[in-house]
């Protein structure tokens, strides 16, 4: 400790962190080096002296989140740069080996960052005897542009792989156990978590996965779909086929605005509202459908806990004209099932591949009657850091005592899973595995209960 501040020595040098609650926090740690736009992340550089790790660093370039009307905004979102290959760590002590949570943020592949306060892990590290890691990865076209000879695609996935390797090599210095890593994420972060399960390169580097609002219907792109997006982007930027390398010098503001226009255009063309700059099946990192590859590569060796919220898409619909339709809630339910409901079948498939699987539904509603248990509603309960969501509309007028009690329950199950590969505890409701013969679903609501369902083969989903 230096002047009562925690110090750690990792491979690159010495870090000084800060105290948050009962945890030690280390921010803005480089897991890689910026080698230039559209280039794979490089090895992180060493430094001399002591690096200040007391304040959050930047996030990758992005436009304002479309979910600000649900989760609110944070000033940290404005701190952006293309060199943001950083991660953050919260730990209780540095002299013991604790299980590690490697958290991948969501944001529709276009926004977010591990540096944002919503993912502050101090509460979880303080109460749960786990080490929490949050990580940045490149977003939008910067993360998944495919222009042969210029950008080979899957840069964001390479970022996450580099960060995972860094954690594996360095986390012991922060009190973490490199042999007990849970990869977890929400929304796009859950998708990337499954993609990591499907990567031979990181096989065996983690033994658990936790998925929150996994958009299970979303597939990695094939070459033609990736080229459609990149060619349209080059066209929007005024770059012709002979001078594709000009994209390396285009102002970032132009890329951010143009990529949104391209996504909307392709969505109209293909009548697919989930179109985005996504990873590509490149035959190297991703060799096929991430479902089947996750089962082939990780099945039986990686236990999985997963859940969806009761009204996922209300987060996207509540401020549109759909809100005024008589069948608003029916539309929300149907679209939520279409986008996220296939999580049920994924869990059955991975269970049949040999993994223990635990499924939950998070149904605790927002006080806003048009949001209810919307996308992201579970996150403050997972992290237990409600004070970091101080301007989130979805939490306005929430029953604080009730919410804190539920958060304690949610965290208890998750932390147990991170430590043991099973969420069960003698003082809580027994949570059996989710399997085809007995589809047990734990319901998190004002009351916690276990239900069994034949969803999606029944007309009555267990919501």
C-alpha positions in Angstrom: 0.0 0.0 0.0 1.2 3.5 -0.8 -0.4 6.4 1.1 -3.1 3.9 1.9 -3.7 3.1 -1.8 -3.5 -0.5 -3.0 -0.6 -1.4 -5.2 -0.2 -4.4 -7.6 2.5 -5.6 -9.9 1.4 -7.1 -13.2 3.4 -8.2 -16.2 3.6 -4.6 -17.5 4.6 -2.9 -14.3 3.3 -1.5 -11.0 -0.3 -0.1 -10.6 -1.8 2.0 -7.8 -5.5 1.6 -7.4 -8.2 3.0 -5.0 -10.6 1.7 -2.3 -14.3 1.4 -3.1 -16.6 0.0 -0.4 -14.8 -3.1 0.9 -13.1 -3.7 -2.5 -9.9 -2.6 -4.1 -10.5 -1.0 -7.6 -8.0 -0.9 -10.4 -9.1 1.1 -13.5 -7.8 1.7 -17.0 -5.4 -1.2 -17.3 -4.2 -1.8 -20.8 -4.7 -5.4 -22.0 -3.5 -4.6 -25.5 -1.8 -1.9 -27.6 -3.4 0.1 -30.4 -1.7 -0.9 -33.7 -4.0 1.3 -35.8 -7.6 1.4 -37.1 -8.7 -2.0 -38.5 -5.6 -3.7 -37.2 -5.5 -6.6 -34.7 -4.8 -5.5 -31.1 -1.1 -5.7 -30.2 0.6 -6.8 -27.1 0.4 -4.3 -24.2 3.4 -2.2 -23.6 5.3 -2.1 -20.3 5.7 1.1 -18.3 8.2 2.5 -15.9 7.3 3.8 -12.5 3.8 3.4 -11.1 0.7 3.7 -13.3 -2.3 5.5 -11.9 -5.2 3.1 -12.0 -7.5 5.1 -9.7 -9.9 6.5 -12.4 -11.9 5.0 -15.3 -10.4 5.3 -18.7 -12.0 5.9 -22.1 -14.5 3.8 -24.0 -14.4 3.1 -27.7 -16.0 5.7 -30.1 -19.8 5.5 -30.2 -22.9 7.5 -30.6 -25.3 8.0 -27.7 -27.0 4.8 -26.7 -30.5 4.3 -28.0 -31.4 2.9 -24.5 -30.8 6.2 -22.7 -34.6 6.5 -22.1 -34.3 3.3 -20.1 -30.9 3.2 -18.4 -30.1 7.0 -18.4 -26.8 8.5 -19.3 -23.3 8.8 -17.8 -20.7 11.5 -18.3 -18.1 8.7 -18.8 -19.8 7.9 -22.1 -18.3 11.1 -23.6 -14.7 10.0 -22.8 -14.0 8.2 -26.1 -10.9 7.3 -28.1 -9.9 4.6 -30.6 -7.1 3.5 -28.2 -9.3 2.1 -25.4 -8.0 -1.4 -25.0 -8.4 -1.4 -21.3 -10.0 -3.4 -18.5 -11.0 -2.7 -14.9 -10.6 -5.0 -11.8 -12.3 -5.1 -8.4 -11.0 -7.4 -5.7 -11.3 -7.8 -2.0 -7.7 -8.7 -1.3 -4.8 -9.4 -3.5 -3.2 -12.2 -1.5 -5.8 -15.0 -2.0 -7.1 -16.9 -5.0 -10.8 -16.1 -5.7 -13.0 -17.0 -8.6 -13.1 -14.5 -11.5 -16.0 -12.9 -13.3 -15.0 -11.6 -16.8 -17.8 -9.3 -17.8 -18.6 -8.3 -21.4 -20.9 -5.3 -21.7 -23.9 -5.0 -24.1 -25.0 -2.2 -26.3 -26.2 -3.7 -29.6 -22.6 -4.1 -30.9 -22.6 -0.3 -31.2 -22.3 1.3 -27.8 -21.2 0.7 -24.2 -17.9 0.1 -22.4 -16.5 -1.8 -19.4 -15.5 1.6 -18.0 -19.0 2.8 -17.5 -20.4 3.0 -13.9 -23.3 0.6 -14.6 -20.8 -2.2 -14.5 -19.0 -1.1 -11.3 -18.0 -4.3 -9.5 -17.2 -3.0 -6.1 -20.4 -4.3 -4.5 -20.0 -7.8 -5.9 -16.4 -8.0 -5.0 -17.0 -6.7 -1.5 -19.8 -9.1 -0.7 -19.1 -12.1 -2.9 -15.4 -13.1 -2.5 -15.0 -12.9 -6.3 -12.7 -10.8 -8.5 -14.7 -8.8 -11.1 -13.2 -7.8 -14.4 -14.9 -5.5 -17.0 -13.5 -5.0 -20.4 -13.8 -2.7 -23.5 -13.9 -4.0 -27.0 -14.2 -2.2 -30.4 -17.7 -1.3 -31.5 -19.7 -1.1 -34.7 -17.7 -1.0 -37.9 -14.4 -0.5 -36.0 -15.0 -3.9 -34.4 -16.4 -5.9 -37.2 -15.6 -4.3 -40.5 -14.7 -6.8 -43.2 -12.8 -5.3 -46.2 -10.3 -7.9 -47.5 -6.8 -6.6 -47.5 -7.7 -3.7 -45.1 -9.8 -5.2 -42.3 -10.2 -9.0 -41.9 -13.2 -8.7 -39.5 -13.7 -10.1 -36.0 -11.5 -7.4 -34.5 -13.8 -7.1 -31.5 -13.7 -10.8 -30.9 -9.9 -10.6 -31.1 -10.0 -7.8 -28.5 -11.9 -10.0 -26.1 -9.6 -12.9 -26.7 -6.6 -10.7 -25.9 -8.3 -9.4 -22.7 -9.0 -13.0 -21.6 -5.4 -14.0 -22.2 -4.3 -11.0 -20.2 -6.6 -12.0 -17.3 -5.3 -15.6 -17.5 -1.7 -14.4 -17.2 -2.2 -11.5 -14.6 -5.2 -12.1 -12.5 -3.4 -14.0 -9.8 -1.6 -10.7 -8.8 -5.1 -9.2 -8.1 -6.2 -12.1 -5.9 -7.9 -14.0 -8.7 -7.8 -17.7 -9.6 -6.8 -18.1 -13.3 -8.3 -21.6 -13.2 -11.7 -20.4 -12.1 -13.0 -17.9 -14.7 -16.6 -17.3 -15.5 -17.2 -15.4 -18.8 -20.4 -13.4 -18.6 -22.3 -10.7 -20.5 -25.6 -9.1 -21.2 -27.2 -8.7 -24.7 -24.4 -8.3 -27.2 -22.1 -9.2 -24.4 -24.0 -12.5 -23.9 -23.6 -13.1 -27.6 -19.9 -12.6 -27.4 -19.8 -14.9 -24.4 -21.2 -17.7 -26.5 -18.9 -16.8 -29.4 -16.0 -17.3 -27.0 -17.3 -20.7 -26.1 -17.2 -21.3 -29.9 -13.6 -20.3 -30.3 -10.9 -23.1 -30.3 -8.3 -20.5 -29.4 -9.7 -20.0 -25.9 -10.9 -23.5 -25.3 -10.2 -24.4 -21.6 -9.5 -20.9 -20.6 -12.8 -20.5 -18.7 -15.1 -23.1 -17.1 -18.4 -21.2 -16.7 -20.6 -18.9 -18.6 -23.4 -16.6 -17.5 -25.7 -15.1 -20.1 -28.1 -12.3 -19.5 -30.6 -11.5 -22.3 -28.8 -13.5 -24.9 -30.1 -12.5 -28.4 -30.0 -16.2 -29.4 -31.7 -15.7 -32.8 -28.7 -13.6 -34.0 -26.2 -15.4 -36.2 -22.7 -14.5 -37.2 -22.5 -13.1 -40.7 -21.3 -15.0 -43.8 -18.9 -13.3 -46.2 -21.6 -11.9 -48.5 -23.5 -10.3 -45.7 -20.3 -8.8 -44.3 -19.3 -7.4 -47.7 -22.8 -5.9 -48.2 -22.3 -3.9 -45.0 -18.7 -2.8 -45.7 -19.3 -1.9 -49.4 -22.3 0.3 -48.4 -20.2 1.9 -45.7 -17.4 2.7 -48.2 -20.0 4.1 -50.6 -21.5 6.3 -47.9 -18.0 7.6 -47.1 -17.3 8.3 -50.8 -14.5 5.7 -51.0 -14.3 3.8 -54.3 -13.1 0.2 -54.7 -9.6 1.2 -55.8 -8.9 3.3 -52.7 -10.3 1.2 -49.9 -7.4 2.0 -47.6 -8.8 5.6 -47.3 -11.1 4.4 -44.6 -8.1 4.2 -42.3 -7.9 8.1 -42.3 -11.6 8.9 -42.3 -12.7 11.1 -39.3 -14.3 8.9 -36.7 -17.4 11.1 -36.6 -18.1 10.2 -40.2 -17.7 6.5 -39.6 -20.1 6.6 -36.6 -22.8 8.5 -38.5 -22.4 6.5 -41.7 -22.5 3.1 -40.0 -25.9 3.9 -38.6 -27.3 4.9 -42.0 -25.8 1.7 -43.5 -27.4 -0.5 -40.8 -30.8 1.1 -41.4 -30.5 0.6 -45.2 -29.6 -3.1 -44.9 -32.4 -3.6 -42.3 -34.9 -2.1 -44.9 -33.4 -4.3 -47.7 -33.5 -7.5 -45.8 -36.5 -6.8 -43.5 -34.3 -7.7 -40.6 -34.3 -5.3 -37.6 -31.3 -7.2 -36.0 -28.8 -6.3 -38.8 -25.6 -4.9 -37.4 -21.8 -5.0 -37.9 -21.4 -8.5 -36.5 -18.6 -11.0 -36.4 -18.0 -13.1 -39.5 -17.7 -16.8 -39.9 -14.1 -16.6 -41.0 -13.0 -20.2 -40.7 -10.4 -19.2 -38.2 -11.9 -17.8 -35.0 -15.5 -18.7 -35.9 -15.8 -21.9 -38.0 -19.6 -22.0 -38.1 -22.8 -21.3 -36.2 -21.9 -20.2 -32.7 -24.5 -22.5 -31.1 -23.2 -25.7 -32.7 -19.6 -24.6 -32.3 -20.1 -23.7 -28.6 -21.5 -27.2 -28.0 -18.7 -28.9 -30.0 -15.9 -27.0 -28.4 -17.1 -26.2 -24.9 -20.0 -28.6 -24.3 -19.6 -30.7 -21.2 -16.7 -28.6 -19.9 -18.5 -25.2 -19.4 -21.6 -24.9 -17.2 -24.0 -22.2 -18.2 -26.5 -20.1 -16.3 -28.8 -17.9 -18.5 -31.9 -15.8 -18.3 -34.1 -13.4 -20.1 -36.4 -10.6 -18.8 -40.1 -10.8 -19.0 -40.6 -7.9 -21.5 -37.2 -7.5 -23.2 -38.3 -5.4 -26.2 -40.3 -2.9 -24.1 -37.0 -1.1 -23.8 -37.0 -0.4 -27.5 -40.8 0.1 -28.1 -41.9 2.2 -25.1 -41.3 5.5 -26.8 -42.5 4.6 -30.2 -45.9 4.8 -31.8 -46.4 1.1 -30.8 -47.0 2.3 -27.3 -50.4 3.6 -28.3 -51.5 0.4 -29.9 -54.0 -1.8 -28.1 -51.8 -4.9 -28.6 -48.6 -3.2 -27.3 -47.9 -5.8 -24.7 -48.7 -8.6 -27.1 -46.2 -7.1 -29.6 -43.6 -6.9 -26.8 -44.1 -10.5 -25.8 -44.0 -11.8 -29.3 -40.9 -9.9 -30.3 -39.1 -10.7 -27.1 -39.7 -14.4 -27.6 -38.5 -14.1 -31.3 -35.3 -12.4 -30.4 -34.4 -13.8 -27.0 -36.6 -16.8 -26.5 -34.4 -19.2 -28.4 -32.2 -19.0 -25.3 -34.4 -21.9 -24.0 -33.4 -24.1 -27.0 -29.8 -23.2 -26.8 -29.7 -24.2 -23.1 -31.4 -27.5 -23.9 -28.8 -28.1 -26.7 -25.8 -27.2 -24.5 -27.2 -29.4 -21.7 -27.4 -32.3 -24.2 -23.8 -31.6 -25.0 -22.9 -32.4 -21.4 -23.0 -29.0 -19.6 -25.1 -28.3 -16.5 -27.5 -25.6 -17.4 -29.6 -23.3 -15.2 -32.3 -21.1 -16.7 -34.1 -18.1 -15.1 -36.6 -15.5 -16.0 -36.3 -12.0 -14.5 -39.8 -10.7 -14.2 -39.5 -7.9 -11.6 -41.1 -4.9 -13.2 -40.1 -1.3 -13.6 -42.6 1.1 -12.0 -43.0 2.4 -15.5 -46.1 0.5 -16.8 -44.8 0.5 -20.4 -41.3 -0.8 -19.4 -42.1 -3.6 -16.9 -39.3 -6.2 -16.9 -37.5 -4.7 -19.9 -34.1 -5.2 -21.4 -31.4 -4.1 -18.9 -33.8 -4.2 -15.9 -31.9 -7.0 -14.4 -28.4 -5.4 -14.5 -28.6 -3.2 -11.3 -29.9 -6.3 -9.4 -26.9 -8.4 -10.8 -24.3 -5.8 -9.8 -26.1 -4.6 -6.7 -25.0 -1.0 -7.5 -28.3 0.9 -7.7 -26.5 4.2 -6.8 -24.7 4.0 -10.2 -28.1 4.0 -11.9 -29.2 7.4 -10.4 -30.8 8.8 -13.6 -32.2 5.5 -15.0 -35.9 6.0 -16.0 -36.6 2.3 -15.5 -35.8 2.6 -11.8 -37.7 5.8 -11.1 -39.9 5.4 -8.0 -38.7 1.8 -7.4 -39.4 0.2 -4.0 -35.8 0.4 -2.8 -36.0 -2.1 0.1 -37.8 -4.7 -2.0 -35.3 -4.2 -4.9 -32.3 -4.6 -2.6 -33.7 -7.8 -1.1 -34.2 -9.2 -4.6 -30.7 -8.1 -5.7 -29.3 -10.0 -2.7 -31.1 -13.1 -3.9 -30.0 -12.7 -7.6 -26.4 -12.1 -6.5 -26.4 -15.0 -4.2 -27.3 -17.5 -6.9 -24.9 -15.9 -9.4 -22.0 -15.8 -7.0 -22.6 -19.4 -6.0 -22.5 -20.4 -9.6 -19.2 -18.4 -10.2 -17.6 -20.2 -7.3 -18.9 -23.8 -7.7 -20.5 -24.1 -11.2 -23.9 -24.6 -9.5 -26.1 -21.7 -8.2 -27.6 -23.9 -5.4 -27.2 -23.1 -1.7 -28.7 -24.9 1.3 -30.5 -21.7 2.4 -32.2 -20.9 -0.9 -34.8 -22.5 -3.2 -33.3 -25.5 -5.0 -32.6 -24.7 -8.6 -32.5 -27.9 -10.7 -30.8 -28.0 -14.1 -32.8 -27.1 -17.2 -33.1 -30.2 -19.4 -35.5 -31.5 -22.0 -37.2 -33.9 -19.7 -37.7 -31.4 -16.9 -37.5 -27.7 -17.9 -37.0 -26.0 -14.6 -37.0 -22.2 -14.6 -36.3 -20.0 -11.6 -38.5 -16.9 -11.6 -37.0 -13.8 -10.1 -39.9 -11.4 -9.1 -41.3 -9.9 -6.0 -41.5 -13.6 -5.0 -38.9 -16.1 -6.1 -40.3 -19.5 -7.3 -39.4 -22.4 -9.4 -41.6 -23.3 -12.4 -41.5 -26.0 -15.0 -42.4 -25.4 -18.6 -42.6 -27.0 -22.0 -41.7 -23.6 -23.6 -41.3 -23.1 -26.5 -43.5 -26.0 -27.5 -46.3 -24.9 -25.2 -48.8 -22.1 -25.8 -48.3 -20.9 -22.3 -44.7 -19.7 -21.7 -43.6 -19.7 -18.1 -43.5 -15.9 -17.6 
